[in-house]
């Protein structure tokens, strides 16, 4: 089985009895053993050792979120200020004359 297939399995909703739990545990241990053997073929004996779990860079995450929120506030306040300054659309600034000249009757 590949890792992709493993992640698509959905856990059962009903509580598991001892036999089902044992079966799942054996399947997981076999899966880990197969993956370890594959790593050992590529890397050597150190392939059996699991790598450390990657930790989240919390400082980077906090700074990114803070800057994103700050930027969103800046752009939304700037847009509100811009719209309040220019209340009328551009076409309303230069209204068309109420009386139109008929240019078709003009002499050349």
N, C-alpha and C positions, 0 to 999 in steps of 0.2 A: 504494500500500500504506500502511496505517496502522502506527503504532508498535506497536500491540497485536498485529498480525499478525506483525511482525518478531520480537517476543520469543517467540512460540510456536514458531518454527522450531527444530528440533533439529539440531545439527551432525552431519555424517556421521562414522561411527566409523572408516572406512578412510582411510589417508593419501591426500591429494589430489595429483594431478599438476599440472604447470605450467598447463595449459589450464584446469583447474577452479579453481585459485587465481586466475588472471587473471580468469575469469568472475565469481567472488565479489567480487574487488576492484572490478571495473567496476560491479557491482550496488550495492555499498556507496557508491561515489562518486556514482552516479546518485541513490541514495536521499538522500544528504546534499545534493545539488544541488537536488532537489525541495523538501526541507525548507527550505533556505536561500531559495529563491525564494518560498515561502509566507510565511516570516518577513519578507522584503523587501517583499512586497505590503502587509503589515500595518504594519510599523514604518518601513520606508523602507530606504535603503542600508545603515544600520547593522544591519539584519536579517541580512545576510550574515555578519557577525562572530559567531562562536560565543561564547556566554557562558562565563564561567569555571566550571570544575568545582566543585561544592559540596563543601566539606571538612567532615569530621566534627568536631563540637565535642567534642573528646576530654575536656576538663575536665568538661563536663556528663555525658558518658557514664560516666566513671570515678566521679564522685560519685553518680550514679544507681545504678550497680551496687553500690557500696560500701554505700549506704543500704539497698538491697534485701536484700543479704546480712545486714547488721546487723539489720534488722527481722525477717527470717526466723529468725535465731538467737534473738532476743529472744522472739518468739512461741512458738517450739518449746520453749525452756527454761521459759517461763512455763507452758505447757500441761503439761509434764512435772512441774513443781513442783505445779501445781494438782491433777493426778491422784494424785500421791504423798500429798498431804495428805488427800484424800478417797478413801480406798481402797474404801469400801463405797458402793454406789449408794443413792440417797435412799430407796427403798422398803425397804431393809434396815435403815435407822435405826429405823423404827417397825414392828416385826414385828407381824403380826396375832396376836391371842390364840389359844392352842391350843384352848381350849374356847369354842365359840360359843354364845351364848344364843339360845334359840328364842323369838323375839318373837311368833310367830303364836299361841301359847297364852296370851298375856298378857290379862288382864282389863281391860276399859275402865272 
